[in-house]
Amino acid sequence: MKKLSIFLITILSIFMFVGCNKSNTANLDEVKKINFVVPDGLPAISVAKMIKEKPEIQKGYSINYDMEKVPENIVTSIMKSEADIAIVPSNVSAISYDKNGNYKIAGTVGFGSFYIVSTDDSKSIEDLKGKELYNIGKGLTPDIIAKSILKNNNINPDTDINLSYVGGVTEIAPVILSGKANYAVLPEPALSTVLNKKEGLNILLNLNEEWKKENNSKYGYPQATVIVKKDLIENDKKLVENILREIENSTLWAYKDKEALGDYCEEIGVTANKDIIISAMERANIKYINIKDSINEYNTYFKNLYDFDSKTVGGKIPDEGIYMEK
């Protein structure tokens, strides 16, 4: 009986050991999924290399890339804290931080790419007086930046011009191409689309260059901000650093091989066609700058937006807790 007991204990021990090994192996093989949400357009173009090639960022992690066609879906994803990392309109980072503090700014992949254009013979911004100017995003960044710069060019946007708005980027190009509008604020790649189809289109003002002059700014206003979930930074800092390095590599590569960039964008489903994307790169202002080197640009940007309308940044200027690194 004693021998039988010893035998059973031995057998049970072996099974327990095998079970533990299987459990440990399962843990080792577990892959943690990271959700990376990116809007269509320039943000997607800036990380097209990552989305297409899906490089292994770090062993044990898998990046799921979600390119959103509808901007509102990205905002919803951030407000619900569904994304682990995302590229968002810069003021959304402030609104999110004010609401739940779940994300921090890691840097930017793009500064201002909006331009005031004219279809007539206008060569100066002064010619805007008394005219109708079309724009997108009433009360949002494109509107605020344009109004601020117009004021600094001695044009009162409330009395000197008539401002009209359309719903989004996909609607702004058609109003110019149809002849409905003679003046508009166009972002890339919509600008390249119009330049390609409309002869005699004049670029009157580069809003980012004007912003740089007026605000003593090195890079201009941040247009596309990389935000990372606070928990991910705290628990997987090395992974975050690796992802940011890949983002930077992707933005640099975008200018080195524009033909391949066009092919990649076509394959991943970016709305603009290949030829337009290649043309747009000249004025796209895609550039990865980490938050350490762009913190002054964000402080200036948030203050300007707050002074214009506090709601655009969530009701108050974000404190330095919004930044991943200071």
C-alpha positions as CSV (number, residue, x, y, z in Angstrom):
1,M,0.0,0.0,0.0
2,K,2.8,2.3,0.9
3,K,4.5,1.6,-2.4
4,L,1.3,2.3,-4.3
5,S,1.0,5.7,-2.5
6,I,4.5,6.6,-3.5
7,F,3.8,5.6,-7.1
8,L,0.7,7.7,-7.3
9,I,2.4,10.7,-5.8
10,T,5.2,10.4,-8.3
11,I,2.7,10.1,-11.2
12,L,0.8,13.2,-9.9
13,S,4.0,15.2,-9.5
14,I,4.9,14.4,-13.1
15,F,1.5,15.5,-14.4
16,M,1.7,18.7,-12.3
17,F,5.2,19.4,-13.6
18,V,4.0,18.9,-17.2
19,G,1.0,21.1,-16.6
20,C,3.1,23.9,-15.2
21,N,5.4,23.7,-18.2
22,K,2.5,23.9,-20.6
23,S,1.2,26.9,-18.7
24,N,4.5,28.6,-18.7
25,T,4.9,27.9,-22.5
26,A,1.4,29.4,-23.1
27,N,2.4,32.5,-21.2
28,L,5.6,32.8,-23.3
29,D,3.7,32.4,-26.5
30,E,1.1,35.0,-25.5
31,V,1.1,38.0,-27.9
32,K,-0.2,41.3,-26.6
33,K,-2.2,43.3,-29.2
34,I,-1.6,47.1,-29.5
35,N,-4.3,49.1,-31.3
36,F,-2.9,51.9,-33.4
37,V,-5.6,54.2,-34.9
38,V,-4.7,56.6,-37.7
39,P,-6.9,58.9,-39.8
40,D,-7.0,58.8,-43.6
41,G,-5.0,61.5,-45.3
42,L,-1.6,62.9,-44.3
43,P,-1.4,61.1,-41.0
44,A,-1.9,57.7,-42.8
45,I,0.6,58.8,-45.4
46,S,3.2,59.6,-42.8
47,V,3.1,56.0,-41.4
48,A,2.2,54.2,-44.6
49,K,5.5,52.2,-44.4
50,M,4.5,50.9,-41.0
51,I,1.0,50.0,-42.0
52,K,2.1,48.2,-45.2
53,E,5.2,46.4,-43.9
54,K,3.9,45.7,-40.4
55,P,7.4,45.4,-38.8
56,E,7.9,43.5,-35.7
57,I,8.3,46.2,-33.1
58,Q,9.1,44.0,-30.2
59,K,8.8,40.3,-29.5
60,G,5.6,39.4,-27.8
61,Y,3.6,42.3,-29.3
62,S,1.4,42.6,-32.3
63,I,0.4,46.0,-33.7
64,N,-3.1,46.3,-35.2
65,Y,-3.4,49.3,-37.6
66,D,-6.8,50.8,-38.0
67,M,-7.0,53.5,-40.7
68,E,-10.2,55.5,-40.1
69,K,-12.0,57.3,-43.0
70,V,-14.4,59.2,-40.6
71,P,-12.7,61.7,-38.2
72,E,-15.5,61.4,-35.7
73,N,-14.7,57.7,-35.2
74,I,-11.2,58.5,-34.1
75,V,-12.4,61.0,-31.6
76,T,-14.9,58.4,-30.3
77,S,-12.2,55.8,-30.0
78,I,-10.0,58.2,-28.0
79,M,-12.8,59.3,-25.7
80,K,-13.6,55.7,-25.0
81,S,-9.9,54.9,-24.5
82,E,-10.0,52.1,-27.1
83,A,-6.8,53.0,-28.9
84,D,-3.4,52.3,-27.4
85,I,-1.7,54.8,-29.7
86,A,-3.2,57.2,-32.2
87,I,-2.6,60.1,-34.5
88,V,-5.2,62.8,-33.8
89,P,-6.0,66.5,-34.6
90,S,-3.8,68.3,-32.1
91,N,-6.6,69.9,-30.2
92,V,-8.3,66.5,-29.6
93,S,-5.3,65.6,-27.5
94,A,-6.1,68.5,-25.2
95,I,-9.8,67.7,-25.1
96,S,-9.1,64.1,-24.3
97,Y,-6.6,65.0,-21.6
98,D,-9.1,67.3,-20.0
99,K,-11.8,64.7,-20.0
100,N,-10.0,61.6,-18.7
101,G,-6.2,62.1,-18.7
102,N,-5.7,58.7,-20.3
103,Y,-3.3,59.8,-23.1
104,K,-0.1,61.7,-23.3
105,I,1.4,63.6,-26.2
106,A,4.5,61.8,-27.6
107,G,5.2,64.1,-30.5
108,T,3.9,65.1,-33.9
109,V,4.0,63.7,-37.5
110,G,3.0,66.8,-39.2
111,F,2.8,70.6,-38.9
112,G,0.5,72.9,-40.7
113,S,-0.3,72.0,-44.3
114,F,-3.2,74.5,-45.0
115,Y,-3.0,77.1,-47.7
116,I,-5.2,80.0,-48.8
117,V,-5.7,79.8,-52.6
118,S,-7.4,81.8,-55.3
119,T,-8.7,80.9,-58.7
120,D,-8.5,84.4,-60.1
121,D,-5.5,86.7,-60.7
122,S,-5.1,87.6,-57.1
123,K,-1.5,87.7,-56.0
124,S,-1.9,89.2,-52.5
125,I,-3.8,88.3,-49.4
126,E,-5.1,91.9,-49.5
127,D,-7.3,90.9,-52.4
128,L,-9.4,88.8,-50.0
129,K,-11.2,91.9,-48.7
130,G,-14.8,91.9,-49.7
131,K,-14.6,88.4,-51.0
132,E,-16.0,85.0,-49.9
133,L,-13.5,82.5,-48.4
134,Y,-14.4,78.9,-48.0
135,N,-13.0,76.7,-45.2
136,I,-13.6,73.6,-43.2
137,G,-14.0,72.9,-39.5
138,K,-15.9,76.0,-38.2
139,G,-14.5,76.8,-34.8
140,L,-11.7,74.2,-35.1
141,T,-8.0,74.4,-36.0
142,P,-8.3,75.3,-39.7
143,D,-10.8,78.0,-38.9
144,I,-8.9,79.4,-35.8
145,I,-5.5,79.4,-37.6
146,A,-6.9,81.1,-40.7
147,K,-8.7,83.8,-38.7
148,S,-5.7,84.5,-36.5
149,I,-3.4,84.9,-39.5
150,L,-5.9,87.0,-41.4
151,K,-6.1,89.4,-38.4
152,N,-2.4,89.7,-38.4
153,N,-2.5,90.6,-42.1
154,N,-4.9,93.5,-41.4
155,I,-8.0,91.6,-42.5
156,N,-10.8,91.4,-40.0
157,P,-12.4,87.9,-40.6
158,D,-15.7,89.1,-39.1
159,T,-16.2,92.3,-41.2
160,D,-13.7,92.4,-44.1
161,I,-14.6,89.0,-45.7
162,N,-17.5,86.6,-45.9
163,L,-16.6,83.2,-44.4
164,S,-18.4,80.1,-45.7
165,Y,-17.9,76.5,-44.5
166,V,-18.2,73.0,-45.9
167,G,-18.4,69.8,-43.9
168,G,-14.9,68.4,-44.4
169,V,-11.8,67.9,-46.6
170,T,-13.7,65.8,-49.2
171,E,-16.1,68.7,-49.8
172,I,-13.6,71.6,-50.0
173,A,-12.0,70.6,-53.3
174,P,-15.3,70.3,-55.3
175,V,-16.4,73.9,-54.4
176,I,-13.2,75.2,-56.1
177,L,-13.3,72.8,-59.0
178,S,-17.0,73.5,-59.7
179,G,-16.3,77.3,-59.8
180,K,-18.6,77.9,-56.8
181,A,-15.7,79.4,-54.8
182,N,-12.8,81.6,-55.9
183,Y,-11.1,81.6,-52.5
184,A,-10.6,78.7,-50.1
185,V,-8.4,77.3,-47.4
186,L,-7.1,74.0,-48.7
187,P,-5.0,71.4,-47.0
188,E,-2.8,68.8,-48.7
189,P,-3.5,66.5,-50.4
190,A,-6.7,68.3,-51.5
191,L,-4.5,71.2,-52.7
192,S,-2.6,69.0,-55.1
193,T,-5.9,67.5,-56.3
194,V,-7.1,71.0,-57.2
195,L,-3.8,72.1,-58.7
196,N,-3.8,69.1,-60.9
197,K,-7.2,69.9,-62.3
198,K,-7.6,73.6,-62.1
199,E,-5.4,75.8,-64.2
200,G,-4.4,79.2,-62.9
201,L,-4.8,78.4,-59.2
202,N,-2.7,80.7,-57.0
203,I,-1.4,79.9,-53.6
204,L,-1.8,83.2,-51.7
205,L,-0.6,82.2,-48.3
206,N,1.1,79.3,-46.5
207,L,-0.6,79.4,-43.1
208,N,2.2,77.5,-41.4
209,E,4.9,79.8,-42.6
210,E,2.8,82.8,-41.4
211,W,2.2,81.1,-38.0
212,K,6.0,80.6,-37.6
213,K,6.6,84.3,-38.2
214,E,3.8,85.6,-36.0
215,N,4.6,83.2,-33.0
216,N,8.4,83.0,-33.2
217,S,7.9,79.3,-33.9
218,K,10.5,76.9,-35.2
219,Y,8.2,74.4,-36.8
220,G,4.8,76.0,-36.9
221,Y,1.5,74.7,-35.5
222,P,1.2,71.0,-34.8
223,Q,-1.5,69.5,-37.0
224,A,-1.2,65.8,-36.4
225,T,-0.4,64.6,-32.9
226,V,0.8,61.2,-31.7
227,I,-0.8,60.3,-28.4
228,V,-0.1,57.2,-26.4
229,K,-2.1,55.6,-23.6
230,K,-0.7,56.5,-20.2
231,D,-0.8,52.8,-19.0
232,L,1.2,51.7,-22.0
233,I,3.9,54.3,-21.3
234,E,4.1,53.2,-17.6
235,N,4.0,49.5,-18.3
236,D,5.8,49.1,-21.6
237,K,8.0,52.2,-22.0
238,K,10.5,50.3,-24.2
239,L,7.8,49.2,-26.6
240,V,6.6,52.8,-26.8
241,E,10.1,54.0,-27.6
242,N,10.4,51.4,-30.4
243,I,7.0,52.4,-31.9
244,L,8.0,56.1,-31.9
245,R,11.3,55.2,-33.6
246,E,9.4,53.3,-36.3
247,I,7.1,56.3,-36.8
248,E,10.0,58.6,-37.2
249,N,11.7,56.1,-39.7
250,S,8.4,56.0,-41.7
251,T,8.1,59.8,-42.0
252,L,11.8,60.0,-43.2
253,W,11.3,57.2,-45.7
254,A,8.2,58.9,-47.1
255,Y,10.5,61.6,-48.6
256,K,13.2,59.2,-49.8
257,D,11.1,57.0,-52.0
258,K,7.9,58.9,-53.1
259,E,7.1,56.3,-55.8
260,A,7.1,53.5,-53.3
261,L,5.1,55.7,-50.9
262,G,2.5,56.2,-53.6
263,D,2.3,52.4,-54.1
264,Y,2.0,51.7,-50.4
265,C,-0.7,54.3,-49.9
266,E,-2.7,52.8,-52.7
267,E,-2.3,49.3,-51.2
268,I,-3.4,50.3,-47.7
269,G,-6.4,52.3,-49.0
270,V,-5.5,56.0,-48.6
271,T,-8.2,57.9,-50.4
272,A,-6.0,60.2,-52.4
273,N,-4.6,58.6,-55.6
274,K,-0.9,57.7,-56.0
275,D,0.1,60.6,-58.3
276,I,-1.6,63.2,-56.1
277,I,0.2,61.8,-53.0
278,I,3.5,62.1,-54.8
279,S,2.7,65.8,-55.7
280,A,1.4,66.6,-52.2
281,M,4.7,65.6,-50.5
282,E,6.3,68.9,-51.5
283,R,3.8,70.9,-49.3
284,A,2.6,68.1,-46.9
285,N,5.0,69.2,-44.1
286,I,5.2,65.6,-42.8
287,K,7.8,65.7,-40.1
288,Y,8.2,63.6,-36.9
289,I,9.3,65.8,-33.9
290,N,9.3,64.3,-30.4
291,I,7.6,66.2,-27.6
292,K,10.8,67.2,-26.0
293,D,11.7,69.2,-29.0
294,S,8.2,70.5,-29.8
295,I,6.8,71.4,-26.4
296,N,7.0,75.1,-27.0
297,E,5.1,74.7,-30.3
298,Y,2.3,72.9,-28.3
299,N,2.2,75.5,-25.5
300,T,1.9,78.3,-28.1
301,Y,-0.8,76.4,-30.1
302,F,-2.9,75.5,-27.0
303,K,-2.7,79.1,-25.7
304,N,-3.8,80.5,-29.1
305,L,-6.7,78.1,-29.3
306,Y,-7.8,78.8,-25.7
307,D,-7.7,82.6,-26.3
308,F,-9.9,82.1,-29.4
309,D,-12.4,79.6,-27.7
310,S,-11.6,77.7,-24.6
311,K,-13.9,74.8,-25.7
312,T,-11.4,74.0,-28.5
313,V,-9.0,72.7,-25.9
314,G,-11.4,71.2,-23.5
315,G,-12.1,74.3,-21.4
316,K,-8.6,75.0,-20.2
317,I,-5.0,75.0,-21.3
318,P,-3.5,71.6,-20.6
319,D,-0.9,71.4,-17.8
320,E,2.5,69.8,-18.5
321,G,1.1,66.4,-17.4
322,I,-0.2,66.1,-21.0
323,Y,3.3,65.6,-22.3
324,M,5.0,62.2,-22.3
325,E,8.4,63.8,-21.6
326,K,9.2,67.4,-20.7
